[in-house]
Amino acid sequence: MKKIITFFYQYTDVPGGSILFLFLTSGISYALILAVVNRAAAFVSTGHAILEFRLFLMFVMLSLIHLYAKRTSLKRSIQFCEEIIENIRLGIIGKIRHSELRFLEQTGTGIIYARLTEDTRSLTRTVPFISMAMVNFTSLISVFFYLATQSIQGFLFIAGLFGFSLMIYKSVYGPARAKILEARKKEIIFFERLNDVLFGFKEIRINYQKNEDLFADVHAITSESEQLKIDAQINLNNCFIIVNTTYYLMIAGIIFILPVFNLVENSAVVSLVSSLLFIWGPLLVAFKTIPLYMMTSVSVDNLVELNNTIDSFNFHVPDPPEKLRQDFEKISIKSVNFSYKDKDGSTLFDVGPIDFTLKKGEIVFVIGGNGSGKSTFMKLLTGLYYPDAGGELMINGKQVTNKTYQSYREYFTTIYTDFHLFEKPYSLQNVDPAEINKLLKIMEIDHKTSFRDQKFTNIDLSTGQKKRLACIICLLEDKPIYVLDEWAADQDPEFKKYFYETFLDNMRARNKTVVAVSHDDRYFHTADRIVKMEMGKIVSLS
């Protein structure tokens, strides 16, 4: 519980003291109601036909206090927890947006989707019940104190059986929790296979056997996850039956066993039994909440692990970059190396050492075969990857540091091969719709989409058309350096010619710098320089 509370308080500044006070008020008033009921029952059992008004008034007042404290504590705790859950979701997304690209590439979308959907949804479902369990837990503690005042022997007997039932619960808690954890891992794999279905749709529609094999894999994963959850729940249900049986043993012991051995006075039996009847409701809620607590604990562990993974990738929240200086003159990359590593730290592919200089107004083509390191070079150039130790990245003679990386990145506007097209032109304030529609016409996609209400009316376009729309955004951003990774690859011959002979000339006339990955050797003459890469190294500059 401490771990969960500590995690929650990372995402709120609201003190929980008032809620705790209401929990205690609810529990203490519940025990006092029991005391008043037993006192009134004893009063009536002595032959008094008329109930003492003072006890009746106390019963009404304590009932009102209990109901108010219980209702208010539940209301406040639910509001408190929902606020925390929202902050957790926003906090994790906030960390992801400032995280490093390598974190996303190595972690994968399956884990992130699972954490932000399954785990946060689990918190949303379970936290209100845990809040209710806290109310009932304070009631249980208060009633146990009352039991101790009635009969110490009876209290020890009940506490002993209660402790026995807790030991049974604890004995299966670990294995059941392990099964829940394993089921969550299966759900991550399920999300990955769902991505295969959605993003590999064309392939599985073409190949029947591939379609069947993939679905069989999905079915096996969901079946394994289902069985793990069933096994965990059956274990917990069996424990609940034992707890239920233990409760009946408590009543039987108080009525049939303890009085025989003169361990409990006959006058205390009624109050002890009524106390047991009073605690059954809170006890039932408390034990039924244990599986929910288990799910919450697993979700918190998963979210903490995700946070720690993000932090391990050189995470820091960058300061807002200074207003972009348009006086970029030169970028220098000196002896920069970068290596891809697997989860065990073994090197998979090396890029470098790279020495490269980029000057203002240049048009540079990067060429090379697949796997030669072109895209990695572009990510190093734009600051999406940090170089391994030893190299230098400099702009206008000043070294780029962790603190200045975001300001450095602001010099670039990019279109990578796996680019994402946003419906709204984020970062562009008060953009002129007429200017955008003019560019749509130049890019020959004005018949496919338009710009209205600060967003594009349609982004469901072909890959080539999406790249043209992305290029419009780049033009509107008006950054000093354009990085285009195989932008022309999906264009028709007419638009390829436009890109190489018109677009690049316009960029040169505006003194913009363009770095483009290209395979179109017939247009290589339009570049100022050509950088050729092989096996992660620059092998020629011409």
C-alpha positions as CSV (number, residue, x, y, z in Angstrom):
1,M,0.0,0.0,0.0
2,K,2.9,2.4,0.8
3,K,4.3,1.9,-2.7
4,I,0.9,2.8,-4.3
5,I,0.4,5.9,-2.0
6,T,4.0,7.1,-2.7
7,F,3.4,6.7,-6.5
8,F,0.1,8.5,-6.4
9,Y,1.6,11.4,-4.4
10,Q,4.1,12.0,-7.2
11,Y,1.2,13.2,-9.3
12,T,-0.7,15.5,-6.8
13,D,0.0,18.3,-4.4
14,V,-3.4,17.9,-2.7
15,P,-3.0,16.7,0.9
16,G,-4.9,13.6,1.9
17,G,-5.2,14.5,5.6
18,S,-8.9,15.5,5.3
19,I,-9.8,12.2,3.6
20,L,-7.9,10.2,6.2
21,F,-9.8,12.1,9.0
22,L,-13.1,11.2,7.3
23,F,-12.0,7.6,7.0
24,L,-11.3,7.5,10.8
25,T,-14.5,9.3,11.6
26,S,-16.5,6.8,9.6
27,G,-14.8,3.8,11.2
28,I,-15.0,5.1,14.8
29,S,-18.6,6.1,14.4
30,Y,-19.4,2.6,13.1
31,A,-17.9,1.0,16.2
32,L,-19.8,3.4,18.4
33,I,-23.0,2.5,16.7
34,L,-22.3,-1.1,17.5
35,A,-21.7,-0.2,21.2
36,V,-25.0,1.7,21.3
37,V,-26.9,-1.2,19.7
38,N,-25.4,-3.7,22.2
39,R,-26.1,-1.3,25.1
40,A,-29.7,-0.8,23.9
41,A,-30.2,-4.6,23.4
42,A,-29.0,-5.2,27.0
43,F,-31.3,-2.5,28.2
44,V,-34.3,-4.1,26.5
45,S,-33.3,-7.7,27.6
46,T,-33.5,-6.6,31.3
47,G,-37.3,-6.2,30.8
48,H,-37.6,-2.5,30.1
49,A,-40.4,-2.1,27.6
50,I,-39.6,1.5,26.7
51,L,-36.2,2.2,25.1
52,E,-34.2,4.9,26.7
53,F,-34.4,8.0,24.6
54,R,-30.8,9.0,25.1
55,L,-29.6,5.7,23.5
56,F,-32.0,6.2,20.6
57,L,-30.7,9.8,20.1
58,M,-27.1,8.6,20.2
59,F,-27.9,5.9,17.6
60,V,-29.4,8.4,15.2
61,M,-26.6,11.0,15.6
62,L,-23.9,8.4,15.2
63,S,-25.6,6.9,12.1
64,L,-25.8,10.3,10.5
65,I,-22.2,11.0,11.3
66,H,-21.1,7.6,9.9
67,L,-23.2,8.0,6.7
68,Y,-21.9,11.6,6.2
69,A,-18.3,10.7,6.8
70,K,-18.5,7.6,4.6
71,R,-20.3,9.4,1.7
72,T,-18.0,12.4,1.9
73,S,-14.8,10.4,2.2
74,L,-15.8,8.2,-0.8
75,K,-16.7,11.2,-2.9
76,R,-13.5,13.1,-2.1
77,S,-11.3,10.0,-2.5
78,I,-12.8,9.2,-5.9
79,Q,-12.3,12.8,-7.0
80,F,-8.8,12.8,-5.6
81,C,-7.9,9.5,-7.3
82,E,-9.5,10.4,-10.6
83,E,-7.4,13.6,-10.6
84,I,-4.3,11.6,-9.9
85,I,-5.1,9.1,-12.7
86,E,-5.5,11.9,-15.1
87,N,-2.2,13.4,-14.0
88,I,-0.5,10.1,-14.3
89,R,-1.8,9.7,-17.9
90,L,-0.8,13.3,-18.8
91,G,2.5,12.9,-16.9
92,I,3.6,9.8,-18.8
93,I,2.5,11.3,-22.1
94,G,4.4,14.4,-21.1
95,K,7.5,12.4,-20.4
96,I,7.2,10.4,-23.7
97,R,7.0,13.6,-25.8
98,H,10.3,14.7,-24.2
99,S,11.9,11.3,-24.3
100,E,14.6,10.2,-26.8
101,L,13.8,8.5,-30.1
102,R,15.8,5.5,-29.2
103,F,13.4,4.9,-26.2
104,L,10.4,4.7,-28.6
105,E,12.3,2.5,-31.1
106,Q,13.6,0.0,-28.5
107,T,10.5,-0.1,-26.2
108,G,7.9,-0.4,-29.0
109,T,4.4,0.9,-29.2
110,G,2.9,-2.3,-27.7
111,I,4.2,-1.6,-24.2
112,I,3.3,2.1,-24.3
113,Y,-0.2,1.4,-25.5
114,A,-0.7,-1.3,-22.8
115,R,0.6,1.1,-20.0
116,L,-1.5,4.0,-21.1
117,T,-4.7,1.9,-21.7
118,E,-4.8,-1.3,-19.7
119,D,-2.8,-0.1,-16.7
120,T,-4.4,3.3,-16.3
121,R,-7.8,1.8,-17.0
122,S,-7.1,-0.7,-14.3
123,L,-6.4,2.2,-11.9
124,T,-9.6,3.9,-12.9
125,R,-11.6,0.7,-12.2
126,T,-10.0,-0.4,-9.0
127,V,-9.1,2.8,-7.1
128,P,-12.7,3.7,-6.2
129,F,-13.2,0.2,-4.7
130,I,-9.9,0.5,-2.8
131,S,-11.2,3.8,-1.4
132,M,-14.3,2.0,-0.3
133,A,-12.1,-0.7,1.3
134,M,-10.2,2.0,3.2
135,V,-13.5,3.2,4.7
136,N,-14.4,-0.4,5.7
137,F,-10.9,-1.1,6.9
138,T,-11.2,1.7,9.5
139,S,-14.5,0.3,10.5
140,L,-12.9,-3.1,11.0
141,I,-10.1,-1.7,13.2
142,S,-12.6,0.3,15.3
143,V,-14.8,-2.8,15.8
144,F,-11.8,-4.9,16.8
145,F,-10.9,-2.3,19.5
146,Y,-14.5,-2.6,20.7
147,L,-14.2,-6.4,20.8
148,A,-11.2,-6.1,23.0
149,T,-13.1,-4.0,25.5
150,Q,-15.9,-6.7,25.7
151,S,-13.8,-9.8,26.1
152,I,-10.0,-10.1,25.7
153,Q,-10.3,-13.9,25.2
154,G,-13.0,-13.5,22.6
155,F,-10.9,-10.8,20.9
156,L,-7.8,-13.1,20.8
157,F,-9.8,-16.0,19.4
158,I,-11.3,-13.9,16.7
159,A,-8.0,-12.1,15.9
160,G,-6.3,-15.5,15.7
161,L,-8.7,-16.9,13.2
162,F,-8.6,-13.6,11.3
163,G,-4.8,-13.8,11.2
164,F,-5.0,-17.4,9.9
165,S,-7.2,-16.3,7.0
166,L,-4.8,-13.5,6.2
167,M,-1.9,-16.0,6.1
168,I,-3.8,-18.1,3.6
169,Y,-4.5,-15.1,1.5
170,K,-0.8,-14.1,1.7
171,S,0.2,-17.7,0.6
172,V,-1.6,-17.4,-2.7
173,Y,-1.2,-13.6,-3.2
174,G,2.4,-14.0,-4.7
175,P,1.5,-16.8,-7.2
176,A,-1.7,-15.1,-8.2
177,R,0.1,-11.7,-8.6
178,A,2.7,-13.5,-10.8
179,K,0.0,-14.8,-13.0
180,I,-1.6,-11.4,-13.4
181,L,1.9,-10.0,-14.3
182,E,2.3,-12.7,-16.9
183,A,-1.1,-12.0,-18.3
184,R,-0.2,-8.3,-18.7
185,K,2.9,-9.3,-20.6
186,K,0.7,-11.4,-22.9
187,E,-1.5,-8.3,-23.4
188,I,1.6,-6.4,-24.6
189,I,2.3,-9.1,-27.1
190,F,-1.4,-8.9,-28.1
191,F,-1.1,-5.2,-28.9
192,E,2.0,-6.0,-31.0
193,R,0.1,-8.6,-33.0
194,L,-2.8,-6.2,-33.3
195,N,-0.3,-3.8,-35.0
196,D,0.6,-6.7,-37.3
197,V,-3.0,-7.2,-38.3
198,L,-3.6,-3.4,-38.8
199,F,-0.4,-2.4,-40.5
200,G,0.2,-5.7,-42.3
201,F,-3.4,-5.9,-43.6
202,K,-2.4,-5.9,-47.3
203,E,0.1,-8.8,-46.8
204,I,-2.4,-11.0,-44.8
205,R,-5.2,-10.3,-47.4
206,I,-2.9,-11.5,-50.2
207,N,-1.5,-14.5,-48.4
208,Y,-4.2,-16.8,-46.9
209,Q,-1.8,-18.9,-44.9
210,K,0.0,-15.9,-43.4
211,N,-3.4,-14.6,-42.4
212,E,-4.3,-17.9,-40.7
213,D,-1.0,-18.3,-39.0
214,L,-1.1,-14.7,-37.6
215,F,-4.6,-15.2,-36.3
216,A,-3.6,-18.5,-34.7
217,D,-0.8,-16.6,-32.9
218,V,-3.3,-14.0,-31.8
219,H,-5.7,-16.6,-30.6
220,A,-3.0,-18.5,-28.7
221,I,-1.9,-15.3,-26.9
222,T,-5.4,-14.3,-25.9
223,S,-6.1,-17.9,-24.7
224,E,-2.9,-17.9,-22.6
225,S,-3.8,-14.5,-21.1
226,E,-7.3,-15.6,-20.4
227,Q,-6.2,-18.8,-18.6
228,L,-3.7,-17.0,-16.5
229,K,-6.4,-14.6,-15.3
230,I,-8.8,-17.5,-14.7
231,D,-6.2,-19.4,-12.6
232,A,-5.4,-16.3,-10.6
233,Q,-9.1,-15.5,-9.9
234,I,-9.8,-19.2,-9.0
235,N,-7.0,-19.1,-6.4
236,L,-8.4,-15.9,-4.9
237,N,-12.0,-17.2,-4.9
238,N,-10.8,-20.4,-3.1
239,C,-9.2,-18.2,-0.5
240,F,-12.4,-16.2,-0.1
241,I,-14.3,-19.4,0.6
242,I,-11.7,-20.2,3.3
243,V,-12.2,-16.7,4.7
244,N,-16.0,-17.2,4.6
245,T,-15.6,-20.6,6.4
246,T,-13.3,-18.9,9.0
247,Y,-16.0,-16.3,9.7
248,Y,-18.5,-19.1,10.4
249,L,-15.9,-20.7,12.7
250,M,-15.6,-17.4,14.6
251,I,-19.3,-17.4,15.3
252,A,-19.4,-21.1,16.2
253,G,-16.4,-20.7,18.5
254,I,-18.0,-17.7,20.3
255,I,-21.3,-19.5,20.8
256,F,-20.4,-23.2,21.2
257,I,-16.8,-23.5,22.3
258,L,-15.5,-20.6,24.4
259,P,-18.5,-20.5,26.9
260,V,-18.0,-24.3,27.5
261,F,-14.4,-23.7,28.7
262,N,-15.5,-20.5,30.6
263,L,-13.3,-18.4,28.3
264,V,-16.1,-16.0,27.7
265,E,-18.7,-14.8,30.0
266,N,-22.3,-15.6,28.9
267,S,-23.1,-11.9,29.1
268,A,-20.4,-11.1,26.5
269,V,-21.5,-13.7,24.0
270,V,-24.4,-11.6,22.6
271,S,-22.2,-8.5,22.1
272,L,-19.4,-10.6,20.5
273,V,-21.8,-12.2,18.1
274,S,-23.4,-8.9,17.2
275,S,-19.9,-7.5,16.6
276,L,-19.1,-10.3,14.2
277,L,-22.4,-9.7,12.4
278,F,-21.4,-6.0,12.2
279,I,-18.0,-6.7,10.7
280,W,-19.2,-9.1,8.1
281,G,-20.1,-6.3,5.6
282,P,-16.8,-4.4,6.0
283,L,-14.8,-7.7,6.1
284,L,-16.5,-8.9,2.9
285,V,-15.6,-5.6,1.1
286,A,-12.1,-5.6,2.4
287,F,-11.3,-9.2,1.2
288,K,-13.0,-8.7,-2.1
289,T,-10.8,-5.7,-2.7
290,I,-7.6,-7.7,-2.3
291,P,-7.7,-8.9,-6.0
292,L,-8.4,-5.3,-7.1
293,Y,-5.5,-4.1,-4.9
294,M,-3.3,-6.7,-6.6
295,M,-4.2,-5.4,-10.0
296,T,-3.5,-1.8,-8.9
297,S,-0.1,-2.9,-7.5
298,V,0.7,-4.6,-10.8
299,S,-0.3,-1.5,-12.8
300,V,1.7,0.8,-10.5
301,D,4.8,-1.5,-11.0
302,N,4.3,-1.4,-14.7
303,L,4.0,2.4,-14.8
304,V,7.0,2.9,-12.5
305,E,9.0,0.6,-14.8
306,L,7.9,2.6,-17.9
307,N,9.0,5.8,-16.1
308,N,12.3,4.3,-15.2
309,T,12.9,3.1,-18.8
310,I,12.2,6.6,-20.1
311,D,14.7,8.1,-17.5
312,S,17.4,5.6,-18.6
313,F,17.4,7.1,-22.1
314,N,19.1,10.4,-21.1
315,F,15.7,11.9,-20.2
316,H,15.4,15.6,-19.3
317,V,12.7,18.2,-19.9
318,P,14.3,20.8,-22.2
319,D,14.0,24.5,-21.6
320,P,11.9,26.3,-24.1
321,P,14.3,27.1,-27.0
322,E,15.4,30.7,-27.6
323,K,13.9,32.4,-30.5
324,L,15.5,30.8,-33.6
325,R,18.4,32.6,-35.0
326,Q,18.3,32.7,-38.8
327,D,22.0,33.3,-39.0
328,F,23.0,29.7,-39.3
329,E,26.3,29.5,-41.1
330,K,27.9,26.1,-40.6
331,I,27.3,22.7,-38.8
332,S,30.3,20.5,-38.2
333,I,30.3,16.8,-37.2
334,K,33.6,15.6,-36.0
335,S,34.5,12.0,-35.4
336,V,31.0,11.1,-34.4
337,N,30.1,7.5,-33.8
338,F,26.8,5.8,-33.1
339,S,25.9,2.2,-32.4
340,Y,22.7,0.3,-32.2
341,K,22.6,-2.2,-29.3
342,D,20.3,-5.0,-28.3
343,K,18.7,-5.4,-24.9
344,D,21.9,-7.1,-23.6
345,G,24.1,-4.3,-24.7
346,S,25.7,-6.1,-27.6
347,T,26.4,-3.9,-30.7
348,L,24.2,-4.7,-33.7
349,F,25.4,-2.0,-36.1
350,D,27.9,0.8,-36.0
351,V,27.8,4.1,-37.8
352,G,30.9,6.2,-38.0
353,P,33.3,7.8,-37.4
354,I,31.6,10.6,-39.4
355,D,33.2,13.9,-40.3
356,F,30.9,16.2,-42.2
357,T,30.4,19.9,-42.6
358,L,27.1,21.6,-43.8
359,K,27.1,25.2,-44.9
360,K,24.3,27.7,-45.3
361,G,22.6,27.6,-48.7
362,E,23.9,24.2,-49.7
363,I,21.9,21.5,-51.5
364,V,23.4,18.2,-50.4
365,F,22.3,14.7,-51.5
366,V,23.0,11.7,-49.3
367,I,23.2,8.4,-51.3
368,G,23.9,4.8,-50.6
369,G,22.3,1.4,-50.5
370,N,19.8,0.1,-48.0
371,G,21.4,-0.4,-44.6
372,S,24.3,1.9,-45.4
373,G,23.5,4.3,-42.5
374,K,21.8,7.2,-44.4
375,S,18.8,7.5,-42.0
376,T,21.0,7.2,-38.9
377,F,23.3,9.9,-40.3
378,M,20.2,12.2,-40.8
379,K,19.0,11.5,-37.2
380,L,22.5,12.4,-35.9
381,L,22.5,15.5,-38.0
382,T,19.1,16.7,-36.8
383,G,19.8,15.9,-33.1
384,L,17.3,13.0,-32.8
385,Y,20.2,10.7,-31.9
386,Y,22.9,11.5,-29.4
387,P,26.4,10.5,-30.6
388,D,28.4,8.0,-28.6
389,A,31.1,9.5,-26.4
390,G,34.0,11.1,-28.1
391,G,32.5,12.9,-31.1
392,E,31.5,16.5,-31.5
393,L,28.5,18.2,-33.0
394,M,29.0,22.0,-33.5
395,I,26.9,24.8,-35.0
396,N,28.6,28.1,-35.9
397,G,31.7,26.9,-34.0
398,K,29.8,26.2,-30.7
399,Q,29.5,22.6,-29.4
400,V,25.9,21.3,-29.0
401,T,25.3,20.1,-25.5
402,N,22.5,18.3,-23.8
403,K,21.2,21.6,-22.6
404,T,21.2,23.2,-26.1
405,Y,20.1,20.2,-28.2
406,Q,16.5,21.4,-28.4
407,S,17.6,24.8,-29.6
408,Y,19.8,23.1,-32.2
409,R,16.9,20.9,-33.4
410,E,14.8,24.1,-34.0
411,Y,17.0,24.8,-37.1
412,F,15.5,21.9,-38.9
413,T,12.3,21.0,-40.6
414,T,12.1,17.3,-41.6
415,I,10.3,14.7,-43.6
416,Y,11.5,11.2,-42.7
417,T,10.5,8.0,-44.6
418,D,8.2,7.1,-41.6
419,F,6.9,10.7,-41.2
420,H,3.6,11.4,-39.4
421,L,1.1,13.8,-40.9
422,F,-0.9,15.9,-38.4
423,E,-4.4,17.0,-39.1
424,K,-3.6,20.4,-37.6
425,P,-0.5,22.5,-38.4
426,Y,0.8,22.5,-34.8
427,S,3.3,25.2,-34.0
428,L,2.0,27.5,-36.7
429,Q,0.1,30.3,-35.1
430,N,-2.4,32.4,-37.1
431,V,-1.5,30.7,-40.3
432,D,-3.1,32.3,-43.4
433,P,-5.6,29.8,-45.0
434,A,-5.1,31.6,-48.4
435,E,-1.4,30.9,-48.3
436,I,-1.9,27.2,-47.5
437,N,-4.5,26.8,-50.2
438,K,-2.1,28.5,-52.7
439,L,0.6,25.9,-51.7
440,L,-2.0,23.1,-52.0
441,K,-2.5,24.2,-55.6
442,I,1.2,24.4,-56.4
443,M,1.6,20.9,-55.0
444,E,-1.4,19.8,-57.1
445,I,-3.4,18.4,-54.1
446,D,-6.0,21.2,-53.8
447,H,-8.6,18.8,-55.3
448,K,-7.9,16.3,-52.5
449,T,-7.8,18.5,-49.4
450,S,-8.2,22.1,-48.3
451,F,-7.6,24.1,-45.1
452,R,-10.5,25.2,-43.1
453,D,-11.1,25.9,-39.4
454,Q,-7.3,25.6,-38.7
455,K,-7.0,22.1,-40.0
456,F,-6.9,20.1,-43.2
457,T,-10.2,18.7,-44.4
458,N,-8.6,15.4,-45.5
459,I,-5.3,13.7,-44.8
460,D,-6.4,10.3,-46.2
461,L,-4.1,10.6,-49.2
462,S,-1.6,8.5,-51.2
463,T,1.9,8.4,-49.8
464,G,3.2,10.8,-52.4
465,Q,0.4,13.2,-51.8
466,K,1.0,13.0,-48.0
467,K,4.6,13.9,-48.6
468,R,3.6,16.9,-50.6
469,L,1.3,18.0,-47.8
470,A,4.1,17.5,-45.3
471,C,6.3,19.6,-47.6
472,I,3.8,22.4,-47.4
473,I,4.1,22.3,-43.6
474,C,7.9,22.5,-43.9
475,L,7.6,25.5,-46.2
476,L,5.2,27.2,-43.7
477,E,7.6,26.5,-40.8
478,D,10.3,28.3,-42.8
479,K,13.3,26.8,-41.0
480,P,16.9,27.3,-42.2
481,I,17.5,23.6,-42.9
482,Y,15.3,21.1,-44.8
483,V,16.0,17.4,-44.2
484,L,14.1,15.2,-46.7
485,D,14.6,11.5,-46.5
486,E,13.7,10.0,-49.9
487,W,11.0,12.6,-50.4
488,A,10.9,12.1,-54.2
489,A,10.7,8.3,-54.0
490,D,6.9,8.2,-54.0
491,Q,6.3,11.0,-56.5
492,D,5.3,10.5,-60.2
493,P,7.9,11.5,-62.9
494,E,6.4,14.9,-63.4
495,F,6.6,15.8,-59.7
496,K,10.0,14.3,-59.3
497,K,11.2,16.7,-62.0
498,Y,9.4,19.6,-60.2
499,F,11.2,18.7,-57.0
500,Y,14.7,18.5,-58.4
501,E,14.5,21.3,-61.0
502,T,12.1,23.8,-59.5
503,F,11.7,23.2,-55.7
504,L,15.4,22.9,-55.0
505,D,16.2,26.0,-57.2
506,N,13.6,27.9,-55.1
507,M,15.3,26.7,-51.9
508,R,18.7,27.8,-53.3
509,A,17.3,31.2,-54.2
510,R,15.9,31.6,-50.7
511,N,19.4,30.7,-49.3
512,K,17.9,27.6,-47.6
513,T,19.9,24.5,-46.8
514,V,18.6,21.2,-48.0
515,V,19.9,17.7,-47.1
516,A,18.0,15.1,-49.1
517,V,18.4,11.3,-49.3
518,S,18.1,10.4,-53.0
519,H,18.4,7.5,-55.4
520,D,17.6,9.5,-58.5
521,D,21.1,9.6,-60.2
522,R,19.7,11.4,-63.3
523,Y,19.2,14.4,-61.0
524,F,22.4,14.3,-59.1
525,H,23.7,17.3,-61.0
526,T,21.1,19.5,-59.2
527,A,23.0,19.1,-55.9
528,D,26.0,21.2,-54.7
529,R,27.5,18.1,-53.0
530,I,26.9,14.4,-52.9
531,V,27.7,12.3,-49.7
532,K,28.0,8.6,-50.3
533,M,27.6,6.1,-47.4
534,E,28.6,2.5,-47.1
535,M,28.5,0.3,-44.1
536,G,27.8,3.2,-41.7
537,K,30.6,5.4,-43.0
538,I,31.0,8.3,-45.4
539,V,33.1,6.9,-48.2
540,S,33.1,9.9,-50.5
541,L,32.2,13.6,-50.7
542,S,31.8,15.1,-54.1
